[in-house]
Amino acid sequence: MMSEVPQILLQHHLKKLRLPTFMAEYQKQAHQCAAENRDHVHYLSRLAELELIERERRMVERRIKAAKFPAVKSLDSFDFKAMPSLNKPMVMELARCEYLDRFENVIALGPSGTGKTHIALGLGLAACQKGLKVRFITAASLVHELIEARDEKQLLRLQKQLASQHLLIIDELGFVPLSKTGAELLFEVISQCYERGSLIITSNLPFDEWTQTFGSERLTGALLDRLTHHIHILEMNGDSFRLKQSRQSMAPKKKPAQKPAT
């Protein structure tokens, strides 16, 4: 019984220190190091490394969950060949997330179904994997949340939460026109992120048609002035992936050639 006391104390201390991987691995690694004739420094170094790896994995999981992605998609699964207008080297450079250190923005422009959301999700995932705080939301949902927060006198709290993100992804800007109040609230969010964080915005409208969404040339001009100060533009003009897949699924399948009767 006395021989078990040090082990019980060690497990208690590791639990208090919140080192679950250390606790799960210390016996296994001790046997392995003994078999390999490794010293105590290697043993402790290996345990610390395993703890750090697991801690980083859990942190990335938390970042992805907090981002509220509608789906987790990586850039590896994007078909760049089907979208020749998209600058792949620029996208892969953005995936390194160095633009976030410089508070630069990304805007993906193109018709519906060309993969803008996929690219935004892939860049958002890359940021999460770097341990950065990301939030994904559609423009319509964001405006709805802002108006609701204003009505409940929680607007300042929500604005601070959004401004604290390293990367705010606003999807589908331009799909529906915004009310005057909605446009002004969205403008405030973008202004608060300016040179404090980065934005990724996807839109089906070219810049000269954004007035249709915001309803005011003055507001649109001020918004674009902030967004385009530090910007990477991804042009995604091509056939809709969804339409292409739909056509392929509806196309009549060729019947196998019949063997001539003998």
C-alpha positions in Angstrom: 0.0 0.0 0.0 2.8 2.4 0.9 4.4 1.9 -2.5 1.2 3.2 -4.2 1.2 6.5 -2.2 3.8 8.3 -4.4 1.8 7.3 -7.5 -1.4 8.5 -6.0 0.2 11.8 -5.0 1.7 12.2 -8.5 -1.7 11.7 -10.2 -3.3 14.2 -7.7 -0.6 16.8 -8.5 -0.9 16.3 -12.3 -4.7 16.6 -12.1 -4.3 19.9 -10.1 -1.8 21.2 -12.6 -4.2 20.2 -15.4 -1.8 17.9 -17.2 -4.1 15.1 -18.4 -1.8 13.9 -21.2 1.2 13.8 -18.8 -1.0 11.7 -16.4 -2.1 9.3 -19.2 1.3 8.8 -20.7 3.9 8.9 -17.8 3.9 5.2 -17.1 4.0 4.1 -20.8 6.8 6.6 -21.6 8.8 5.5 -18.5 8.8 1.9 -19.7 9.6 3.0 -23.3 12.5 5.2 -22.1 13.8 2.4 -19.9 13.7 0.0 -22.8 15.6 2.5 -25.0 18.1 3.3 -22.2 17.0 7.0 -22.3 17.8 9.4 -19.4 15.3 11.4 -17.3 15.7 14.5 -19.4 14.5 12.7 -22.6 11.7 11.2 -20.5 10.4 14.6 -19.2 11.0 16.3 -22.6 8.9 13.6 -24.3 6.0 14.0 -21.8 6.1 17.8 -22.1 6.0 17.5 -25.9 3.0 15.2 -25.8 1.2 17.5 -23.4 1.8 20.5 -25.7 0.7 18.6 -28.8 -2.6 17.6 -27.1 -3.1 21.0 -25.7 -2.7 22.6 -29.1 -5.1 20.1 -30.6 -7.8 20.9 -28.0 -7.2 24.7 -28.6 -7.8 24.3 -32.3 -10.9 22.3 -31.7 -12.2 25.1 -29.4 -11.4 27.7 -32.0 -13.2 25.8 -34.7 -16.3 25.4 -32.5 -16.3 29.1 -31.5 -16.0 30.1 -35.2 -19.5 28.7 -35.8 -18.6 27.4 -39.3 -21.7 26.0 -41.1 -19.3 23.2 -42.3 -15.6 22.6 -41.8 -13.9 22.8 -45.2 -10.2 23.0 -46.1 -8.6 24.5 -49.1 -7.2 21.1 -50.0 -10.7 20.0 -51.0 -11.3 23.0 -53.3 -11.2 22.3 -57.0 -9.0 25.2 -58.3 -8.9 23.7 -61.8 -12.6 24.3 -62.1 -12.2 28.0 -61.2 -9.3 29.2 -63.5 -10.1 32.9 -62.7 -9.2 32.4 -59.1 -5.6 33.3 -58.2 -4.5 30.0 -56.5 -1.0 31.3 -55.4 -2.7 34.2 -53.7 -5.1 31.9 -51.9 -2.3 29.7 -50.7 -0.3 32.7 -49.6 -3.3 33.9 -47.6 -3.6 30.5 -46.0 -0.3 31.2 -44.2 -2.3 33.8 -42.3 0.4 36.5 -42.4 -2.1 39.0 -43.7 -3.8 38.8 -40.3 -0.7 40.1 -38.6 -1.0 43.2 -40.8 -4.8 43.6 -40.3 -5.5 43.2 -44.0 -8.8 42.2 -45.6 -9.9 39.7 -48.2 -12.9 40.1 -50.5 -14.1 37.3 -52.7 -16.3 38.4 -55.6 -18.2 36.3 -58.0 -21.6 34.8 -59.0 -23.5 32.5 -56.7 -22.2 28.9 -56.5 -18.6 29.6 -57.5 -17.0 28.5 -54.2 -16.6 31.8 -52.4 -17.9 30.4 -49.2 -15.6 27.4 -49.5 -12.6 29.6 -49.9 -13.7 31.7 -46.9 -14.2 28.6 -44.8 -10.8 27.3 -45.8 -9.1 30.5 -44.9 -11.0 30.6 -41.6 -10.0 27.0 -40.8 -6.3 27.9 -41.5 -6.6 30.8 -39.0 -8.1 28.5 -36.4 -5.3 26.1 -36.9 -2.9 28.9 -36.1 -4.7 29.4 -32.8 -6.5 32.6 -33.9 -10.0 33.7 -33.0 -12.4 33.5 -35.9 -16.1 34.1 -36.3 -18.1 33.2 -39.4 -21.6 34.6 -40.1 -23.7 35.6 -43.1 -24.4 39.3 -43.6 -28.1 38.8 -43.1 -27.6 36.9 -39.8 -25.1 39.5 -38.6 -27.5 42.4 -39.2 -30.3 40.4 -37.5 -28.1 39.8 -34.4 -27.0 43.5 -34.3 -30.6 44.8 -34.5 -31.7 42.2 -31.8 -28.8 43.2 -29.6 -29.6 46.9 -30.0 -33.2 46.3 -29.0 -32.1 44.3 -25.9 -29.5 47.0 -25.0 -26.7 44.5 -25.6 -25.3 46.1 -28.7 -22.0 47.3 -27.1 -21.3 43.8 -25.8 -21.8 42.2 -29.2 -19.8 44.9 -31.0 -16.9 44.3 -28.5 -17.2 40.5 -29.1 -17.0 40.9 -32.8 -14.1 43.4 -32.7 -12.1 41.1 -30.5 -11.9 38.5 -33.3 -8.6 38.2 -35.2 -10.8 37.3 -38.3 -14.4 38.1 -38.9 -15.9 36.4 -42.0 -19.0 38.0 -43.4 -20.6 35.7 -46.0 -23.2 36.5 -48.7 -23.0 40.3 -48.6 -25.3 41.6 -51.3 -27.8 38.8 -51.5 -30.5 40.9 -49.9 -30.7 44.7 -49.5 -30.2 46.0 -46.0 -32.5 48.3 -44.1 -31.1 51.8 -43.3 -30.6 50.7 -39.7 -29.0 47.4 -40.7 -26.6 49.0 -43.1 -25.5 51.6 -40.5 -25.0 48.8 -37.8 -23.0 46.7 -40.3 -20.9 49.8 -41.2 -20.1 50.3 -37.5 -18.9 46.7 -37.1 -16.6 47.0 -40.2 -15.3 50.4 -38.9 -14.5 48.9 -35.5 -12.6 46.1 -37.1 -10.6 48.5 -39.3 -6.8 48.1 -38.5 -7.6 46.1 -35.4 -8.5 42.8 -37.0 -9.1 41.3 -40.5 -12.3 40.7 -42.5 -13.1 38.2 -45.2 -16.2 39.2 -47.1 -17.9 37.3 -49.9 -20.2 39.0 -52.3 -22.1 38.2 -55.5 -22.0 41.9 -56.5 -19.1 44.0 -57.9 -18.1 47.0 -55.9 -20.0 49.5 -58.1 -23.3 47.7 -57.2 -22.8 47.6 -53.4 -25.0 50.8 -53.1 -27.9 48.4 -53.9 -27.2 46.6 -50.7 -26.4 49.6 -48.4 -28.9 52.0 -50.0 -26.6 55.0 -49.6 -23.7 56.1 -51.8 -22.2 58.0 -48.9 -22.2 55.0 -46.6 -21.0 52.6 -49.4 -18.2 55.0 -50.2 -17.0 55.2 -46.6 -17.3 51.4 -46.2 -15.3 50.7 -49.3 -12.7 53.3 -48.3 -12.0 51.3 -45.1 -12.3 47.8 -46.6 -10.1 48.5 -49.6 -7.3 50.3 -47.8 -5.5 47.0 -47.1 -7.1 44.4 -49.3 -6.7 41.2 -51.3 -9.3 40.7 -54.0 -10.2 37.2 -55.1 -12.0 37.2 -58.5 -14.2 34.1 -58.8 -16.0 34.4 -62.1 -17.1 31.1 -63.6 -19.8 28.5 -63.8 -21.6 27.6 -60.7 -20.3 24.4 -59.1 -23.7 23.6 -57.8 -25.3 24.1 -61.2 -22.6 22.0 -62.9 -23.1 19.2 -60.4 -26.9 19.4 -60.9 -26.5 19.2 -64.7 -24.2 16.2 -64.3 -26.7 14.4 -62.0 -29.6 15.0 -64.4 -27.7 14.0 -67.6 -29.0 10.8 -69.1 -26.6 7.9 -68.3 -25.2 6.1 -71.3 -26.5 2.6 -71.6 -23.8 -0.1 -71.9 -23.4 -1.4 -75.5 -25.3 -4.6 -76.1 -23.5 -7.6 -77.5 -24.7 -8.7 -80.9 -26.9 -11.7 -80.9 -25.2 -14.9 -81.9 
